[in-house]
Amino acid sequence: MRTYALRMTFSIAAASFLVLGIPGMAVGTIFLDHLHEAGKITADEARVYFWWYNGGALLGMAVMALLASVIARHASRKLSRPLIFLAAAAEQLGAGQTRPQIKKTGFEEIDLVYDELRRSSDRMAGRISAERQFASDASHQLRTPLTALSMRLEEIHMLAKQEDIRTEAQQCLVQVERLTDVVSQLLEQSRSHAGGATEVVRLDGIFDQQREEWSPSFASVGRTLRLRDEARLPVLATPVSVAQIVATLIENSLKYGRGTTTVTTRKAGGKGVILTVSDEGDGVADDLVDAIFRKGVSTGGSTGYGLAIARQLADVDGARLELAQARPPIFSLTLSAVPQSLDPEKILPAGSLLSIGARRRRR
């Protein structure tokens, strides 16, 4: 805006020179010639008057142009400052801060936009608060009956003598435990803040934890799990969220995939890290490709909340979880890499860079 104001000032000054300066100088020259021809002034005097007159006119116009530029610069600063604050408030609102710092500016039009942003932030805060409260209340209400149901099913499994009843009870226990996990995750999300909790995370530590947790399950069904951190770059994320996302993708591969499951990373232009999870199975059906991350969508009779929650966790951290390839299946998680010029080992205090929450093992 300042550049625009200065450009307009000089444009007006140039137009004034063309419209007023040149004609004024021409009139002055004609007037001096008339006085010289009438014998009232000599040629030398006419020449001196000509330079004084035109020089004074040019100097006056230059002073006026300089004064106008100073006034325009001051006015542009006064107007651009609240616009910059307005853009910052909009950015805060877009980043998830439901209470951006907004002050009155004195400009009616800008204050109208401020007021609308404030009303929008209040509505957003109310909706988010209501959603979190509902998720928290629903989770608390569900956990008690689920716990009682799980205990009852375990009792049936222990006391039943018929094998088919024991098998059905075991399958029901698995479903109840999965539903309990979903409820716990919803409760955890309702307590957490949206974004702003990311930190420097090294993926090799998460890979070690996932390898220790899932390798026995893969070995029990004659399959192999491979995890390789080829990018070897620290990323900005929430450790628990990344561990949960990777665990969800590995668990889905164990249930619905075949062959070797490979978890690997690669660099994405130096500014990101792409984590992929793939296997050698049949992949995702065509009719489920666009809906695979929707809540309730499942290919094997599960609750269909695992991938939906995983994508939500990724969105909160500013990452992107997507189905990169349907057959054979490849899921990709794009994370923001820490710039190489900022070596965490040198900049951050000595000690552990992250703490990985151990994911509860289902047995």
C-alpha positions in Angstrom: 0.0 0.0 0.0 2.9 2.4 0.7 4.4 1.8 -2.7 1.0 2.4 -4.3 0.6 5.6 -2.4 4.0 6.9 -3.4 3.4 5.9 -7.0 0.2 7.8 -7.0 1.9 10.8 -5.4 4.6 11.0 -8.1 2.0 10.4 -10.8 0.0 13.4 -9.5 3.2 15.5 -9.3 4.1 14.6 -12.9 0.6 15.3 -14.1 0.7 18.7 -12.3 4.0 19.5 -14.0 2.6 18.7 -17.4 -0.7 20.5 -16.9 0.5 23.5 -14.8 4.3 23.7 -14.9 5.0 23.7 -18.6 2.1 26.1 -19.5 3.2 28.4 -16.7 6.8 28.4 -17.9 5.6 29.1 -21.4 3.4 32.0 -20.3 6.3 33.4 -18.2 8.7 33.2 -21.2 6.2 35.0 -23.5 5.7 37.7 -20.9 9.4 38.3 -20.6 9.8 38.5 -24.3 7.0 41.1 -24.4 8.8 43.2 -21.8 12.1 42.9 -23.7 10.5 44.0 -27.0 8.8 46.9 -25.3 12.2 48.0 -24.1 11.4 47.8 -20.4 14.2 45.2 -19.7 17.4 44.3 -21.4 18.2 41.0 -22.9 20.5 40.1 -20.0 17.8 41.0 -17.5 15.3 38.9 -19.4 17.6 36.0 -19.4 18.2 36.3 -15.6 14.4 36.7 -15.0 13.8 33.6 -17.1 16.0 31.4 -15.1 14.9 32.8 -11.8 11.2 32.4 -12.7 11.5 28.9 -14.1 13.9 27.7 -11.5 11.6 29.0 -8.7 8.7 27.3 -10.3 10.5 24.0 -10.6 11.8 24.2 -7.0 8.3 25.0 -5.7 6.9 22.0 -7.5 9.7 19.8 -6.2 9.0 20.9 -2.6 5.3 20.3 -3.1 6.0 16.8 -4.5 8.3 16.0 -1.5 5.7 17.3 1.0 2.9 15.3 -0.8 5.1 12.1 -0.6 5.7 12.6 3.1 1.9 13.1 3.7 1.1 10.1 1.5 3.7 7.9 3.3 2.3 8.8 6.7 -1.3 8.2 5.5 -0.4 4.9 4.0 1.3 3.8 7.2 -1.8 4.8 9.2 -4.0 2.9 6.9 -1.8 -0.2 6.3 -1.1 -0.9 10.0 -4.7 -1.9 10.9 -4.9 -3.9 7.6 -1.8 -5.8 8.7 -3.4 -6.5 12.1 -6.5 -7.6 10.3 -4.6 -10.1 8.2 -2.8 -11.4 11.4 -6.2 -11.8 13.2 -7.6 -13.7 10.2 -4.4 -15.9 10.1 -4.9 -16.7 13.9 -8.5 -17.6 13.3 -7.5 -19.8 10.3 -4.8 -21.5 12.4 -7.4 -22.6 15.0 -7.1 -19.9 17.6 -10.7 -19.2 18.4 -9.9 -16.0 20.3 -7.7 -13.8 18.1 -6.4 -10.5 19.5 -8.5 -7.9 17.9 -8.7 -4.1 18.7 -10.6 -1.2 17.3 -8.7 0.8 14.7 -10.9 3.9 14.2 -11.6 3.1 10.5 -15.2 2.2 10.2 -14.8 -0.2 7.3 -11.9 -2.1 8.9 -13.7 -2.2 12.2 -16.7 -3.8 10.5 -14.5 -6.6 9.3 -13.0 -6.9 12.8 -16.4 -7.2 14.3 -17.4 -9.9 11.9 -14.2 -11.8 12.6 -14.9 -11.5 16.3 -18.5 -12.8 15.8 -17.1 -15.7 13.7 -14.5 -16.6 16.3 -17.2 -16.6 19.0 -19.4 -18.9 17.0 -16.4 -21.2 16.2 -15.4 -21.3 19.9 -19.0 -22.2 20.9 -19.2 -25.0 18.3 -15.8 -26.4 19.2 -16.6 -26.3 22.9 -20.0 -28.0 22.4 -18.4 -30.7 20.2 -15.7 -31.4 22.7 -18.2 -31.5 25.6 -20.4 -33.9 23.7 -17.5 -36.2 22.8 -16.3 -36.1 26.5 -19.8 -36.8 27.8 -20.5 -39.5 25.3 -17.1 -41.2 26.0 -17.7 -41.2 29.7 -21.2 -42.5 29.3 -20.0 -45.4 27.0 -16.9 -46.5 29.0 -18.8 -47.8 32.0 -21.2 -50.1 30.1 -18.4 -51.2 27.8 -16.3 -52.2 30.8 -19.2 -54.2 32.3 -19.9 -55.8 28.9 -16.2 -56.8 28.5 -16.1 -58.3 32.0 -19.3 -60.3 31.3 -17.9 -61.6 28.0 -14.7 -62.6 29.7 -16.7 -64.5 32.3 -18.7 -66.3 29.6 -15.4 -67.2 27.8 -14.0 -68.7 31.0 -17.1 -70.6 32.1 -18.4 -71.8 28.7 -17.6 -75.5 27.9 -18.8 -75.4 24.3 -16.0 -74.4 21.8 -18.3 -72.4 19.5 -19.6 -70.3 22.5 -16.0 -69.6 23.6 -15.1 -68.6 20.0 -18.1 -66.2 19.7 -17.3 -64.8 23.1 -13.7 -64.2 22.1 -14.7 -62.4 18.9 -17.1 -60.3 20.8 -14.3 -59.3 23.2 -12.2 -58.2 20.3 -15.0 -56.0 19.0 -15.7 -54.5 22.5 -12.0 -53.8 23.0 -11.8 -52.1 19.6 -14.8 -50.0 20.5 -13.3 -49.2 23.9 -10.1 -48.0 22.1 -12.2 -45.7 19.9 -14.0 -44.2 22.9 -10.7 -43.6 24.6 -9.3 -41.9 21.6 -12.4 -39.7 21.3 -12.1 -38.8 25.0 -8.4 -37.9 24.5 -9.2 -35.7 21.5 -11.9 -33.9 23.4 -9.3 -33.0 26.1 -6.5 -32.0 23.7 -6.1 -28.6 22.0 -6.3 -28.2 18.2 -2.8 -27.9 17.1 0.1 -26.0 18.6 1.6 -29.0 20.4 4.0 -30.2 17.8 7.6 -30.8 18.6 10.8 -32.2 17.0 10.2 -36.0 16.5 12.7 -38.5 15.2 10.9 -41.3 13.3 13.5 -44.0 14.0 12.4 -44.0 17.7 8.8 -44.5 16.7 9.8 -47.2 14.2 11.6 -49.1 16.9 8.6 -49.0 19.2 6.2 -50.1 16.4 8.6 -52.9 15.4 8.7 -54.2 18.9 4.9 -54.1 19.2 3.8 -55.6 15.9 6.6 -57.9 14.8 5.3 -60.8 16.9 1.8 -60.5 15.5 3.1 -60.6 11.9 5.4 -63.5 12.7 2.5 -65.5 14.2 0.7 -65.5 10.8 3.9 -66.1 8.7 4.3 -62.5 7.5 7.1 -59.9 7.7 7.1 -56.3 8.9 9.8 -54.1 7.7 10.4 -50.5 9.0 13.1 -48.3 7.5 13.7 -44.6 8.1 15.5 -43.8 4.9 14.9 -40.0 5.1 16.6 -39.7 8.5 15.1 -36.3 9.0 13.5 -35.0 12.2 9.9 -33.8 11.7 7.5 -31.4 13.4 4.6 -33.4 14.8 3.0 -34.8 18.0 4.8 -38.0 18.9 1.8 -39.8 20.3 -0.3 -38.8 17.2 2.4 -40.1 14.7 2.7 -43.3 16.7 -1.1 -43.8 16.6 -1.3 -43.1 12.9 1.5 -45.6 12.1 0.0 -48.2 14.4 -3.4 -47.8 12.7 -1.9 -48.3 9.2 0.1 -51.3 10.4 -2.9 -52.9 12.1 -5.0 -52.5 8.9 -2.3 -54.0 6.9 -2.1 -57.0 9.3 -5.9 -57.5 9.2 -6.6 -56.9 5.5 -3.3 -57.2 3.6 -1.0 -59.9 2.6 2.7 -60.6 2.2 5.3 -58.2 3.5 4.3 -54.9 5.1 6.8 -52.2 4.5 6.9 -48.9 6.4 9.5 -46.5 5.0 10.2 -42.8 4.7 11.7 -40.6 2.0 12.5 -36.9 1.6 10.0 -34.6 -0.2 11.9 -31.7 -1.6 14.0 -31.0 1.5 11.0 -29.5 3.3 9.0 -32.6 4.1 9.1 -36.3 4.8 6.7 -38.8 3.3 6.0 -41.9 5.4 4.5 -44.8 3.4 2.9 -48.0 4.6 2.4 -50.7 1.9 1.8 -54.4 1.5 1.2 -57.0 -1.2 -2.5 -57.5 -0.7 -5.5 -56.9 -3.0 -5.7 -53.3 -1.9 -8.8 -51.1 -1.7 -11.9 -51.7 -3.8 -12.7 -49.0 -6.4 -16.0 -48.1 -4.6 -14.2 -47.4 -1.4 -11.2 -45.4 -2.6 -12.9 -42.0 -2.1 -14.6 -43.0 1.1 -11.9 -45.0 2.9 -11.2 -42.2 5.4 -14.9 -41.5 6.2 -16.2 -42.5 9.7 -18.0 -45.8 9.7 -16.5 -47.1 6.4 -14.9 -50.5 6.7 -14.0 -53.4 4.5 -13.9 -56.1 7.3 -16.7 -55.6 9.7 -14.8 -53.2 12.1 -16.1 -49.9 13.5 -14.6 -48.0 10.6 -13.2 -45.3 12.9 -9.5 -46.1 12.8 -8.5 -44.4 9.5 -10.9 -41.5 10.1 -9.3 -40.8 13.5 -5.9 -41.2 12.0 -6.6 -38.6 9.3 -8.0 -36.3 12.0 -4.8 -36.6 14.1 -2.8 -35.9 11.0 -4.8 -32.8 10.2 -4.4 -31.4 13.7 -0.6 -31.6 13.3 -0.7 -30.0 9.8 0.2 -33.3 8.2 -1.6 -35.0 5.3 -2.7 -38.7 5.4 -4.0 -40.1 2.1 -4.3 -43.2 0.0 -1.5 -42.9 -2.5 -2.3 -46.1 -4.4 -5.2 -48.5 -4.2 -3.7 -51.7 -5.6 -1.4 -52.8 -4.1 -2.3 -50.5 -1.2 0.0 -47.6 -0.3 -0.9 -45.1 2.4 1.2 -42.0 2.7 1.7 -39.6 5.6 3.3 -36.3 4.6 5.0 -34.5 7.5 6.9 -31.2 7.8 10.6 -31.7 8.1 12.8 -29.6 10.5 15.1 -27.4 8.3 18.6 -29.0 8.0 20.1 -25.7 9.1 18.5 -26.1 12.5 20.2 -29.1 13.9 18.2 -30.1 17.0 21.2 -31.8 18.5 23.0 -28.4 18.7 20.1 -26.0 19.2 17.8 -27.9 21.6 19.0 -28.7 25.2 20.7 -31.9 25.9 18.4 -34.8 26.6 15.7 -36.8 24.8 14.0 -35.0 21.9 10.7 -36.9 22.3 8.8 -39.2 24.5 6.7 -41.8 22.7 3.6 -42.9 24.5 3.4 -46.7 24.4 0.3 -47.8 22.7 -1.7 -50.3 24.7 -1.3 -53.8 23.3 -4.4 -55.8 22.7 -4.2 -59.5 23.6 
